[in-house]
Each structure stands twice: as structure tokens, then as C-alpha cells.
Amino acid sequence: MPDCIFAPYFPPEEPQKFANVHKIFGASNVSKLLNEVQPHQREDAVNSLAYEAEARIKDPVYGCVGAISVLQRQVIRLQKELDATNADLIRYTCNEMTTLQDGRRIGEASSTFSQSPTAYYYPSPWNNDPCAGDAAFHRGGGNHM
């Protein structure tokens, strides 16, 4: 029927979309929801309902919360990896700057990083210059952990 509120959002070539939403939320509840939402927001609402319904059918206990949890753990893991890579870049940059400041050309002598592989630099929130600090550290002297 042309005035069916479902027609624009549940095309006939996607019958499973409507079946899932109907099974999880009920056609009556979806109809009420769509009538309460502004017309320009209905497509997003239906897409959200369809996503949640499909997730709930695949995982009846957690639904989309399970998928969100997996993605959050992945973001945390990737953020830690990014932080470690950025720390490596800072250490490398500081070591190269120190090498140049000491008057040596890059590659002329072994780098500070290879002289003291256990030296770590942890940027201070009180210092904007990531290479400032203990001069002995920048020459590879001492273990700053």
C-alpha cells in the first residue's frame, strides 16, 4: 500500500531485514516509533533497528553490545600500539638530534639508540620539548626507566 510507513525503508528485495526487525521489536512497536520520529530521521532509525535486530539474532545474549565491546578492546589495543610507536619515534628523533648536536654526522658513529638500548624516554606533561632534559640521557649515559 502506498501509505504504508514501512514501504520506503523495507524494500521487497530485502525481506529478511523486515523479518528480523519484526521478530525482535514487533511491527506495532516499529510503526509507533517511526510515527514519532521526524520523517528525515526515519531511515537512520530503521537502519539502527535492523542492525540491532540482526545482532540480537546472531547473539541473543549480548546483541550489538558484544560487537561494540570487541571493537572497544581492539581500539584500546591499537591505541597502545600507536603510543608505543610514537614513543619509539620520539626516542629515535631525540637520539638523531643529539647525534647532530654532538657534531657527528648521521652514520659516522653508532647511534645513541644502539649504545644504550635500555634507555627510555617518557615525555613529561610539564615539558613541551620531548628532547629536553638530562644531557647524560641523550648521550646514552644512564638508564632512565
N, CA, C and O atoms as a GROMACS GRO file, in nm:
protein
  580
    1MET      N    1   0.085  -0.118   0.000
    1MET     CA    2   0.000   0.000   0.000
    1MET      C    3   0.089   0.125   0.000
    1MET      O    4   0.192   0.128   0.068
    2PRO      N    5   0.050   0.225  -0.075
    2PRO     CA    6   0.134   0.344  -0.087
    2PRO      C    7   0.153   0.422   0.044
    2PRO      O    8   0.255   0.488   0.061
    3ASP      N    9   0.058   0.415   0.135
    3ASP     CA   10   0.070   0.490   0.260
    3ASP      C   11   0.131   0.408   0.374
    3ASP      O   12   0.130   0.451   0.489
    4CYS      N   13   0.184   0.292   0.343
    4CYS     CA   14   0.247   0.206   0.444
    4CYS      C   15   0.376   0.271   0.494
    4CYS      O   16   0.463   0.305   0.414
    5ILE      N   17   0.387   0.289   0.622
    5ILE     CA   18   0.503   0.356   0.679
    5ILE      C   19   0.632   0.273   0.664
    5ILE      O   20   0.742   0.327   0.668
    6PHE      N   21   0.616   0.143   0.646
    6PHE     CA   22   0.733   0.055   0.631
    6PHE      C   23   0.790   0.054   0.489
    6PHE      O   24   0.910   0.032   0.471
    7ALA      N   25   0.707   0.079   0.389
    7ALA     CA   26   0.744   0.061   0.249
    7ALA      C   27   0.874   0.132   0.209
    7ALA      O   28   0.957   0.069   0.143
    8PRO      N   29   0.896   0.258   0.245
    8PRO     CA   30   1.019   0.324   0.199
    8PRO      C   31   1.147   0.267   0.262
    8PRO      O   32   1.256   0.287   0.210
    9TYR      N   33   1.132   0.198   0.373
    9TYR     CA   34   1.251   0.158   0.450
    9TYR      C   35   1.278   0.008   0.448
    9TYR      O   36   1.387  -0.037   0.483
   10PHE      N   37   1.179  -0.068   0.407
   10PHE     CA   38   1.194  -0.213   0.398
   10PHE      C   39   1.157  -0.257   0.256
   10PHE      O   40   1.044  -0.297   0.230
   11PRO      N   41   1.253  -0.248   0.165
   11PRO     CA   42   1.223  -0.282   0.025
   11PRO      C   43   1.193  -0.432   0.009
   11PRO      O   44   1.241  -0.514   0.086
   12PRO      N   45   1.114  -0.466  -0.091
   12PRO     CA   46   1.075  -0.606  -0.111
   12PRO      C   47   1.193  -0.699  -0.141
   12PRO      O   48   1.186  -0.819  -0.116
   13GLU      N   49   1.303  -0.643  -0.193
   13GLU     CA   50   1.420  -0.728  -0.222
   13GLU      C   51   1.503  -0.758  -0.097
   13GLU      O   52   1.602  -0.830  -0.104
   14GLU      N   53   1.463  -0.702   0.019
   14GLU     CA   54   1.530  -0.730   0.146
   14GLU      C   55   1.428  -0.780   0.249
   14GLU      O   56   1.408  -0.714   0.351
   15PRO      N   57   1.365  -0.893   0.224
   15PRO     CA   58   1.261  -0.939   0.317
   15PRO      C   59   1.316  -0.975   0.456
   15PRO      O   60   1.245  -0.964   0.556
   16GLN      N   61   1.442  -1.018   0.461
   16GLN     CA   62   1.499  -1.059   0.590
   16GLN      C   63   1.516  -0.939   0.684
   16GLN      O   64   1.508  -0.954   0.805
   17LYS      N   65   1.538  -0.823   0.628
   17LYS     CA   66   1.552  -0.701   0.708
   17LYS      C   67   1.425  -0.678   0.790
   17LYS      O   68   1.432  -0.657   0.911
   18PHE      N   69   1.310  -0.683   0.723
   18PHE     CA   70   1.184  -0.664   0.795
   18PHE      C   71   1.156  -0.780   0.890
   18PHE      O   72   1.110  -0.760   1.002
   19ALA      N   73   1.184  -0.902   0.845
   19ALA     CA   74   1.159  -1.020   0.929
   19ALA      C   75   1.236  -1.010   1.061
   19ALA      O   76   1.182  -1.039   1.167
   20ASN      N   77   1.363  -0.969   1.053
   20ASN     CA   78   1.444  -0.957   1.174
   20ASN      C   79   1.391  -0.849   1.268
   20ASN      O   80   1.378  -0.871   1.388
   21VAL      N   81   1.360  -0.733   1.212
   21VAL     CA   82   1.309  -0.621   1.294
   21VAL      C   83   1.176  -0.660   1.356
   21VAL      O   84   1.151  -0.632   1.473
   22HIS      N   85   1.089  -0.724   1.278
   22HIS     CA   86   0.958  -0.766   1.329
   22HIS      C   87   0.977  -0.867   1.442
   22HIS      O   88   0.910  -0.858   1.544
   23LYS      N   89   1.067  -0.963   1.423
   23LYS     CA   90   1.089  -1.068   1.524
   23LYS      C   91   1.139  -1.010   1.655
   23LYS      O   92   1.095  -1.052   1.762
   24ILE      N   93   1.230  -0.915   1.649
   24ILE     CA   94   1.291  -0.861   1.771
   24ILE      C   95   1.206  -0.751   1.835
   24ILE      O   96   1.189  -0.750   1.957
   25PHE      N   97   1.155  -0.660   1.755
   25PHE     CA   98   1.086  -0.543   1.810
   25PHE      C   99   0.935  -0.546   1.795
   25PHE      O  100   0.864  -0.480   1.871
   26GLY      N  101   0.885  -0.620   1.698
   26GLY     CA  102   0.742  -0.622   1.672
   26GLY      C  103   0.702  -0.509   1.578
   26GLY      O  104   0.747  -0.395   1.594
   27ALA      N  105   0.619  -0.541   1.481
   27ALA     CA  106   0.577  -0.443   1.380
   27ALA      C  107   0.503  -0.326   1.443
   27ALA      O  108   0.519  -0.212   1.400
   28SER      N  109   0.423  -0.353   1.542
   28SER     CA  110   0.345  -0.247   1.607
   28SER      C  111   0.438  -0.146   1.675
   28SER      O  112   0.417  -0.026   1.663
   29ASN      N  113   0.541  -0.194   1.746
   29ASN     CA  114   0.636  -0.104   1.813
   29ASN      C  115   0.716  -0.023   1.711
   29ASN      O  116   0.741   0.096   1.732
   30VAL      N  117   0.757  -0.086   1.603
   30VAL     CA  118   0.834  -0.017   1.500
   30VAL      C  119   0.746   0.089   1.433
   30VAL      O  120   0.793   0.200   1.406
   31SER      N  121   0.622   0.057   1.407
   31SER     CA  122   0.529   0.152   1.348
   31SER      C  123   0.512   0.275   1.438
   31SER      O  124   0.516   0.388   1.390
   32LYS      N  125   0.494   0.252   1.569
   32LYS     CA  126   0.480   0.363   1.664
   32LYS      C  127   0.607   0.448   1.665
   32LYS      O  128   0.601   0.571   1.665
   33LEU      N  129   0.720   0.382   1.666
   33LEU     CA  130   0.847   0.453   1.669
   33LEU      C  131   0.864   0.541   1.544
   33LEU      O  132   0.901   0.657   1.554
   34LEU      N  133   0.836   0.484   1.427
   34LEU     CA  134   0.852   0.559   1.303
   34LEU      C  135   0.756   0.678   1.296
   34LEU      O  136   0.790   0.781   1.239
   35ASN      N  137   0.637   0.663   1.353
   35ASN     CA  138   0.542   0.774   1.354
   35ASN      C  139   0.585   0.885   1.449
   35ASN      O  140   0.546   1.001   1.431
   36GLU      N  141   0.665   0.853   1.550
   36GLU     CA  142   0.711   0.953   1.646
   36GLU      C  143   0.839   1.023   1.601
   36GLU      O  144   0.873   1.130   1.652
   37VAL      N  145   0.910   0.965   1.507
   37VAL     CA  146   1.037   1.020   1.459
   37VAL      C  147   1.011   1.111   1.340
   37VAL      O  148   0.922   1.085   1.259
   38GLN      N  149   1.089   1.217   1.330
   38GLN     CA  150   1.077   1.308   1.215
   38GLN      C  151   1.103   1.230   1.086
   38GLN      O  152   1.187   1.141   1.085
   39PRO      N  153   1.032   1.262   0.978
   39PRO     CA  154   1.048   1.188   0.852
   39PRO      C  155   1.193   1.179   0.804
   39PRO      O  156   1.233   1.075   0.751
   40HIS      N  157   1.272   1.284   0.821
   40HIS     CA  158   1.411   1.280   0.774
   40HIS      C  159   1.501   1.192   0.862
   40HIS      O  160   1.615   1.164   0.825
   41GLN      N  161   1.450   1.147   0.977
   41GLN     CA  162   1.528   1.062   1.067
   41GLN      C  163   1.486   0.914   1.059
   41GLN      O  164   1.549   0.828   1.119
   42ARG      N  165   1.382   0.887   0.986
   42ARG     CA  166   1.326   0.752   0.984
   42ARG      C  167   1.422   0.649   0.924
   42ARG      O  168   1.434   0.538   0.975
   43GLU      N  169   1.488   0.685   0.817
   43GLU     CA  170   1.579   0.589   0.754
   43GLU      C  171   1.691   0.548   0.850
   43GLU      O  172   1.726   0.431   0.860
   44ASP      N  173   1.747   0.645   0.921
   44ASP     CA  174   1.850   0.615   1.020
   44ASP      C  175   1.795   0.528   1.132
   44ASP      O  176   1.862   0.436   1.179
   45ALA      N  177   1.672   0.557   1.176
   45ALA     CA  178   1.610   0.479   1.282
   45ALA      C  179   1.591   0.333   1.237
   45ALA      O  180   1.619   0.240   1.313
   46VAL      N  181   1.543   0.315   1.115
   46VAL     CA  182   1.522   0.180   1.062
   46VAL      C  183   1.654   0.107   1.049
   46VAL      O  184   1.664  -0.012   1.082
   47ASN      N  185   1.757   0.176   1.000
   47ASN     CA  186   1.888   0.112   0.986
   47ASN      C  187   1.944   0.070   1.122
   47ASN      O  188   2.004  -0.037   1.134
   48SER      N  189   1.923   0.152   1.222
   48SER     CA  190   1.967   0.117   1.358
   48SER      C  191   1.890  -0.003   1.411
   48SER      O  192   1.949  -0.094   1.470
   49LEU      N  193   1.759  -0.002   1.391
   49LEU     CA  194   1.677  -0.115   1.436
   49LEU      C  195   1.717  -0.243   1.364
   49LEU      O  196   1.725  -0.350   1.425
   50ALA      N  197   1.742  -0.233   1.234
   50ALA     CA  198   1.780  -0.351   1.156
   50ALA      C  199   1.915  -0.405   1.204
   50ALA      O  200   1.933  -0.526   1.214
   51TYR      N  201   2.010  -0.315   1.232
   51TYR     CA  202   2.141  -0.357   1.281
   51TYR      C  203   2.128  -0.427   1.416
   51TYR      O  204   2.184  -0.534   1.438
   52GLU      N  205   2.054  -0.365   1.506
   52GLU     CA  206   2.035  -0.424   1.639
   52GLU      C  207   1.961  -0.557   1.630
   52GLU      O  208   1.997  -0.652   1.700
   53ALA      N  209   1.861  -0.565   1.546
   53ALA     CA  210   1.784  -0.690   1.532
   53ALA      C  211   1.873  -0.802   1.479
   53ALA      O  212   1.868  -0.914   1.530
   54GLU      N  213   1.954  -0.772   1.378
   54GLU     CA  214   2.043  -0.874   1.322
   54GLU      C  215   2.147  -0.918   1.426
   54GLU      O  216   2.177  -1.037   1.439
   55ALA      N  217   2.202  -0.821   1.500
   55ALA     CA  218   2.300  -0.854   1.604
   55ALA      C  219   2.234  -0.938   1.714
   55ALA      O  220   2.296  -1.030   1.767
   56ARG      N  221   2.111  -0.905   1.750
   56ARG     CA  222   2.040  -0.978   1.856
   56ARG      C  223   2.007  -1.120   1.811
   56ARG      O  224   2.008  -1.213   1.892
   57ILE      N  225   1.979  -1.138   1.683
   57ILE     CA  226   1.951  -1.272   1.631
   57ILE      C  227   2.080  -1.356   1.630
   57ILE      O  228   2.077  -1.474   1.664
   58LYS      N  229   2.191  -1.294   1.591
   58LYS     CA  230   2.319  -1.365   1.590
   58LYS      C  231   2.369  -1.395   1.731
   58LYS      O  232   2.426  -1.501   1.755
   59ASP      N  233   2.348  -1.302   1.823
   59ASP     CA  234   2.394  -1.318   1.961
   59ASP      C  235   2.282  -1.275   2.054
   59ASP      O  236   2.274  -1.158   2.093
   60PRO      N  237   2.193  -1.370   2.090
   60PRO     CA  238   2.075  -1.334   2.170
   60PRO      C  239   2.106  -1.274   2.307
   60PRO      O  240   2.023  -1.202   2.362
   61VAL      N  241   2.223  -1.302   2.362
   61VAL     CA  242   2.256  -1.251   2.495
   61VAL      C  243   2.308  -1.108   2.488
   61VAL      O  244   2.258  -1.020   2.558
   62TYR      N  245   2.408  -1.084   2.405
   62TYR     CA  246   2.474  -0.953   2.402
   62TYR      C  247   2.431  -0.862   2.288
   62TYR      O  248   2.443  -0.740   2.298
   63GLY      N  249   2.382  -0.918   2.180
   63GLY     CA  250   2.341  -0.834   2.067
   63GLY      C  251   2.455  -0.749   2.016
   63GLY      O  252   2.568  -0.796   2.006
   64CYS      N  253   2.426  -0.624   1.984
   64CYS     CA  254   2.531  -0.537   1.930
   64CYS      C  255   2.629  -0.492   2.037
   64CYS      O  256   2.738  -0.445   2.005
   65VAL      N  257   2.593  -0.506   2.164
   65VAL     CA  258   2.685  -0.471   2.272
   65VAL      C  259   2.810  -0.561   2.266
   65VAL      O  260   2.920  -0.515   2.296
   66GLY      N  261   2.792  -0.686   2.229
   66GLY     CA  262   2.906  -0.775   2.213
   66GLY      C  263   3.000  -0.727   2.105
   66GLY      O  264   3.122  -0.727   2.123
   67ALA      N  265   2.946  -0.684   1.992
   67ALA     CA  266   3.028  -0.632   1.882
   67ALA      C  267   3.096  -0.502   1.924
   67ALA      O  268   3.213  -0.481   1.892
   68ILE      N  269   3.025  -0.416   1.993
   68ILE     CA  270   3.082  -0.290   2.041
   68ILE      C  271   3.196  -0.318   2.137
   68ILE      O  272   3.300  -0.252   2.131
   69SER      N  273   3.179  -0.414   2.226
   69SER     CA  274   3.284  -0.450   2.322
   69SER      C  275   3.410  -0.499   2.252
   69SER      O  276   3.521  -0.460   2.288
   70VAL      N  277   3.393  -0.584   2.152
   70VAL     CA  278   3.507  -0.633   2.074
   70VAL      C  279   3.579  -0.517   2.007
   70VAL      O  280   3.702  -0.511   2.009
   71LEU      N  281   3.504  -0.426   1.949
   71LEU     CA  282   3.564  -0.311   1.882
   71LEU      C  283   3.634  -0.217   1.981
   71LEU      O  284   3.740  -0.162   1.949
   72GLN      N  285   3.577  -0.199   2.100
   72GLN     CA  286   3.641  -0.115   2.201
   72GLN      C  287   3.775  -0.176   2.245
   72GLN      O  288   3.873  -0.103   2.262
   73ARG      N  289   3.778  -0.307   2.264
   73ARG     CA  290   3.904  -0.373   2.302
   73ARG      C  291   4.008  -0.357   2.190
   73ARG      O  292   4.126  -0.337   2.218
   74GLN      N  293   3.963  -0.366   2.066
   74GLN     CA  294   4.053  -0.351   1.952
   74GLN      C  295   4.108  -0.207   1.948
   74GLN      O  296   4.227  -0.188   1.922
   75VAL      N  297   4.024  -0.108   1.973
   75VAL     CA  298   4.069   0.031   1.975
   75VAL      C  299   4.173   0.052   2.086
   75VAL      O  300   4.274   0.118   2.064
   76ILE      N  301   4.149  -0.003   2.204
   76ILE     CA  302   4.244   0.010   2.315
   76ILE      C  303   4.378  -0.054   2.279
   76ILE      O  304   4.483   0.005   2.304
   77ARG      N  305   4.374  -0.173   2.219
   77ARG     CA  306   4.497  -0.242   2.179
   77ARG      C  307   4.572  -0.160   2.074
   77ARG      O  308   4.694  -0.145   2.084
   78LEU      N  309   4.501  -0.109   1.976
   78LEU     CA  310   4.564  -0.028   1.872
   78LEU      C  311   4.617   0.104   1.926
   78LEU      O  312   4.719   0.153   1.878
   79GLN      N  313   4.549   0.163   2.024
   79GLN     CA  314   4.597   0.287   2.085
   79GLN      C  315   4.728   0.262   2.159
   79GLN      O  316   4.820   0.343   2.152
   80LYS      N  317   4.736   0.150   2.230
   80LYS     CA  318   4.861   0.115   2.299
   80LYS      C  319   4.974   0.094   2.198
   80LYS      O  320   5.087   0.137   2.221
   81GLU      N  321   4.943   0.029   2.088
   81GLU     CA  322   5.043   0.007   1.984
   81GLU      C  323   5.088   0.140   1.924
   81GLU      O  324   5.207   0.160   1.899
   82LEU      N  325   4.994   0.230   1.900
   82LEU     CA  326   5.027   0.362   1.847
   82LEU      C  327   5.112   0.442   1.946
   82LEU      O  328   5.209   0.507   1.906
   83ASP      N  329   5.076   0.437   2.074
   83ASP     CA  330   5.155   0.507   2.177
   83ASP      C  331   5.298   0.454   2.181
   83ASP      O  332   5.393   0.532   2.191
   84ALA      N  333   5.314   0.322   2.172
   84ALA     CA  334   5.449   0.264   2.173
   84ALA      C  335   5.527   0.307   2.050
   84ALA      O  336   5.646   0.337   2.061
   85THR      N  337   5.464   0.311   1.936
   85THR     CA  338   5.530   0.354   1.812
   85THR      C  339   5.569   0.500   1.821
   85THR      O  340   5.678   0.538   1.779
   86ASN      N  341   5.480   0.584   1.874
   86ASN     CA  342   5.512   0.726   1.890
   86ASN      C  343   5.629   0.744   1.987
   86ASN      O  344   5.715   0.829   1.964
   87ALA      N  345   5.634   0.666   2.094
   87ALA     CA  346   5.746   0.674   2.188
   87ALA      C  347   5.875   0.634   2.118
   87ALA      O  348   5.979   0.697   2.140
   88ASP      N  349   5.870   0.531   2.036
   88ASP     CA  350   5.988   0.491   1.959
   88ASP      C  351   6.034   0.604   1.866
   88ASP      O  352   6.153   0.631   1.855
   89LEU      N  353   5.940   0.669   1.800
   89LEU     CA  354   5.973   0.780   1.711
   89LEU      C  355   6.037   0.896   1.787
   89LEU      O  356   6.134   0.956   1.740
   90ILE      N  357   5.983   0.927   1.903
   90ILE     CA  358   6.040   1.034   1.985
   90ILE      C  359   6.183   0.999   2.026
   90ILE      O  360   6.274   1.081   2.015
   91ARG      N  361   6.202   0.875   2.073
   91ARG     CA  362   6.338   0.832   2.111
   91ARG      C  363   6.432   0.841   1.992
   91ARG      O  364   6.544   0.891   2.006
   92TYR      N  365   6.391   0.794   1.878
   92TYR     CA  366   6.475   0.796   1.759
   92TYR      C  367   6.508   0.940   1.720
   92TYR      O  368   6.623   0.972   1.692
   93THR      N  369   6.407   1.026   1.718
   93THR     CA  370   6.427   1.167   1.681
   93THR      C  371   6.521   1.236   1.778
   93THR      O  372   6.611   1.309   1.737
   94CYS      N  373   6.500   1.215   1.907
   94CYS     CA  374   6.587   1.277   2.007
   94CYS      C  375   6.730   1.227   1.994
   94CYS      O  376   6.823   1.306   2.006
   95ASN      N  377   6.748   1.099   1.969
   95ASN     CA  378   6.881   1.043   1.953
   95ASN      C  379   6.949   1.100   1.830
   95ASN      O  380   7.069   1.130   1.834
   96GLU      N  381   6.876   1.116   1.721
   96GLU     CA  382   6.934   1.174   1.599
   96GLU      C  383   6.970   1.320   1.621
   96GLU      O  384   7.074   1.366   1.574
   97MET      N  385   6.883   1.394   1.691
   97MET     CA  386   6.912   1.536   1.718
   97MET      C  387   7.036   1.549   1.806
   97MET      O  388   7.118   1.637   1.783
   98THR      N  389   7.049   1.463   1.904
   98THR     CA  390   7.165   1.464   1.993
   98THR      C  391   7.290   1.431   1.914
   98THR      O  392   7.395   1.493   1.934
   99THR      N  393   7.281   1.335   1.824
   99THR     CA  394   7.395   1.298   1.741
   99THR      C  395   7.439   1.418   1.658
   99THR      O  396   7.559   1.444   1.648
  100LEU      N  397   7.346   1.489   1.598
  100LEU     CA  398   7.380   1.606   1.518
  100LEU      C  399   7.435   1.718   1.605
  100LEU      O  400   7.527   1.789   1.562
  101GLN      N  401   7.382   1.737   1.727
  101GLN     CA  402   7.429   1.842   1.817
  101GLN      C  403   7.571   1.812   1.865
  101GLN      O  404   7.648   1.905   1.892
  102ASP      N  405   7.607   1.687   1.876
  102ASP     CA  406   7.741   1.648   1.920
  102ASP      C  407   7.844   1.666   1.809
  102ASP      O  408   7.962   1.641   1.831
  103GLY      N  409   7.802   1.709   1.691
  103GLY     CA  410   7.892   1.737   1.582
  103GLY      C  411   7.924   1.618   1.495
  103GLY      O  412   8.009   1.627   1.407
  104ARG      N  413   7.858   1.509   1.516
  104ARG     CA  414   7.881   1.392   1.433
  104ARG      C  415   7.777   1.390   1.323
  104ARG      O  416   7.664   1.434   1.341
  105ARG      N  417   7.817   1.338   1.211
  105ARG     CA  418   7.721   1.319   1.102
  105ARG      C  419   7.645   1.190   1.128
  105ARG      O  420   7.698   1.098   1.191
  106ILE      N  421   7.523   1.183   1.080
  106ILE     CA  422   7.445   1.061   1.094
  106ILE      C  423   7.516   0.950   1.019
  106ILE      O  424   7.554   0.968   0.903
  107GLY      N  425   7.535   0.840   1.083
  107GLY     CA  426   7.600   0.726   1.021
  107GLY      C  427   7.751   0.726   1.044
  107GLY      O  428   7.815   0.624   1.017
  108GLU      N  429   7.811   0.835   1.091
  108GLU     CA  430   7.954   0.841   1.114
  108GLU      C  431   7.994   0.757   1.233
  108GLU      O  432   8.095   0.687   1.230
  109ALA      N  433   7.914   0.762   1.337
  109ALA     CA  434   7.939   0.682   1.456
  109ALA      C  435   7.810   0.610   1.488
  109ALA      O  436   7.704   0.645   1.438
  110SER      N  437   7.820   0.510   1.573
  110SER     CA  438   7.699   0.436   1.608
  110SER      C  439   7.603   0.531   1.679
  110SER      O  440   7.646   0.622   1.751
  111SER      N  441   7.476   0.509   1.659
  111SER     CA  442   7.376   0.599   1.716
  111SER      C  443   7.363   0.579   1.865
  111SER      O  444   7.402   0.475   1.920
  112THR      N  445   7.308   0.677   1.930
  112THR     CA  446   7.284   0.671   2.074
  112THR      C  447   7.192   0.556   2.107
  112THR      O  448   7.207   0.491   2.210
  113PHE      N  449   7.095   0.530   2.019
  113PHE     CA  450   6.998   0.423   2.045
  113PHE      C  451   7.070   0.289   2.056
  113PHE      O  452   7.037   0.208   2.142
  114SER      N  453   7.169   0.264   1.968
  114SER     CA  454   7.238   0.135   1.974
  114SER      C  455   7.336   0.131   2.089
  114SER      O  456   7.370   0.022   2.136
  115GLN      N  457   7.384   0.247   2.138
  115GLN     CA  458   7.475   0.248   2.251
  115GLN      C  459   7.403   0.214   2.381
  115GLN      O  460   7.461   0.150   2.469
  116SER      N  461   7.281   0.255   2.393
  116SER     CA  462   7.207   0.232   2.516
  116SER      C  463   7.065   0.188   2.485
  116SER      O  464   6.972   0.267   2.496
  117PRO      N  465   7.048   0.061   2.446
  117PRO     CA  466   6.914   0.017   2.406
  117PRO      C  467   6.816   0.012   2.522
  117PRO      O  468   6.695   0.002   2.499
  118THR      N  469   6.864   0.020   2.646
  118THR     CA  470   6.771   0.013   2.759
  118THR      C  471   6.727   0.151   2.804
  118THR      O  472   6.645   0.161   2.895
  119ALA      N  473   6.778   0.258   2.742
  119ALA     CA  474   6.737   0.394   2.781
  119ALA      C  475   6.601   0.423   2.719
  119ALA      O  476   6.580   0.403   2.599
  120TYR      N  477   6.510   0.470   2.801
  120TYR     CA  478   6.376   0.503   2.754
  120TYR      C  479   6.347   0.648   2.785
  120TYR      O  480   6.391   0.701   2.887
  121TYR      N  481   6.272   0.710   2.698
  121TYR     CA  482   6.231   0.847   2.721
  121TYR      C  483   6.080   0.849   2.740
  121TYR      O  484   6.005   0.798   2.656
  122TYR      N  485   6.036   0.908   2.849
  122TYR     CA  486   5.893   0.923   2.874
  122TYR      C  487   5.864   1.072   2.875
  122TYR      O  488   5.908   1.142   2.966
  123PRO      N  489   5.790   1.122   2.776
  123PRO     CA  490   5.765   1.265   2.772
  123PRO      C  491   5.690   1.313   2.895
  123PRO      O  492   5.599   1.247   2.944
  124SER      N  493   5.730   1.428   2.944
  124SER     CA  494   5.668   1.485   3.062
  124SER      C  495   5.554   1.576   3.022
  124SER      O  496   5.566   1.650   2.924
  125PRO      N  497   5.444   1.572   3.093
  125PRO     CA  498   5.334   1.663   3.060
  125PRO      C  499   5.369   1.808   3.091
  125PRO      O  500   5.298   1.900   3.049
  126TRP      N  501   5.479   1.830   3.167
  126TRP     CA  502   5.518   1.965   3.204
  126TRP      C  503   5.624   2.023   3.110
  126TRP      O  504   5.666   2.137   3.127
  127ASN      N  505   5.665   1.946   3.013
  127ASN     CA  506   5.772   1.990   2.924
  127ASN      C  507   5.726   1.970   2.780
  127ASN      O  508   5.694   1.858   2.741
  128ASN      N  509   5.722   2.076   2.703
  128ASN     CA  510   5.677   2.066   2.564
  128ASN      C  511   5.786   2.017   2.470
  128ASN      O  512   5.756   1.975   2.359
  129ASP      N  513   5.912   2.021   2.512
  129ASP     CA  514   6.023   1.977   2.428
  129ASP      C  515   6.054   1.832   2.460
  129ASP      O  516   6.110   1.804   2.566
  130PRO      N  517   6.017   1.738   2.372
  130PRO     CA  518   6.038   1.597   2.403
  130PRO      C  519   6.184   1.558   2.410
  130PRO      O  520   6.216   1.451   2.462
  131CYS      N  521   6.274   1.643   2.360
  131CYS     CA  522   6.416   1.609   2.361
  131CYS      C  523   6.491   1.682   2.471
  131CYS      O  524   6.611   1.660   2.488
  132ALA      N  525   6.425   1.769   2.546
  132ALA     CA  526   6.492   1.841   2.654
  132ALA      C  527   6.504   1.750   2.774
  132ALA      O  528   6.429   1.654   2.790
  133GLY      N  529   6.599   1.781   2.857
  133GLY     CA  530   6.611   1.702   2.979
  133GLY      C  531   6.754   1.668   3.008
  133GLY      O  532   6.845   1.742   2.971
  134ASP      N  533   6.776   1.557   3.072
  134ASP     CA  534   6.905   1.512   3.118
  134ASP      C  535   7.000   1.492   3.000
  134ASP      O  536   6.975   1.408   2.913
  135ALA      N  537   7.110   1.569   2.996
  135ALA     CA  538   7.205   1.560   2.886
  135ALA      C  539   7.272   1.423   2.882
  135ALA      O  540   7.302   1.372   2.774
  136ALA      N  541   7.296   1.365   2.998
  136ALA     CA  542   7.358   1.232   3.002
  136ALA      C  543   7.269   1.130   2.935
  136ALA      O  544   7.317   1.038   2.868
  137PHE      N  545   7.139   1.145   2.952
  137PHE     CA  546   7.046   1.051   2.888
  137PHE      C  547   7.060   1.059   2.737
  137PHE      O  548   7.063   0.956   2.669
  138HIS      N  549   7.067   1.181   2.684
  138HIS     CA  550   7.071   1.198   2.539
  138HIS      C  551   7.201   1.150   2.478
  138HIS      O  552   7.206   1.123   2.358
  139ARG      N  553   7.305   1.138   2.557
  139ARG     CA  554   7.430   1.084   2.506
  139ARG      C  555   7.440   0.934   2.530
  139ARG      O  556   7.542   0.872   2.501
  140GLY      N  557   7.333   0.878   2.583
  140GLY     CA  558   7.331   0.733   2.604
  140GLY      C  559   7.379   0.693   2.741
  140GLY      O  560   7.391   0.574   2.770
  141GLY      N  561   7.407   0.789   2.827
  141GLY     CA  562   7.457   0.756   2.961
  141GLY      C  563   7.342   0.733   3.056
  141GLY      O  564   7.250   0.814   3.061
  142GLY      N  565   7.346   0.628   3.129
  142GLY     CA  566   7.246   0.604   3.232
  142GLY      C  567   7.122   0.538   3.181
  142GLY      O  568   7.090   0.546   3.062
  143ASN      N  569   7.053   0.475   3.268
  143ASN     CA  570   6.930   0.405   3.236
  143ASN      C  571   6.816   0.479   3.304
  143ASN      O  572   6.806   0.479   3.427
  144HIS      N  573   6.732   0.543   3.226
  144HIS     CA  574   6.622   0.624   3.283
  144HIS      C  575   6.491   0.549   3.264
  144HIS      O  576   6.425   0.565   3.161
  145MET      N  577   6.454   0.469   3.358
  145MET     CA  578   6.327   0.397   3.350
  145MET      C  579   6.240   0.436   3.464
  145MET      O  580   6.128   0.387   3.476
   0.00000   0.00000   0.00000
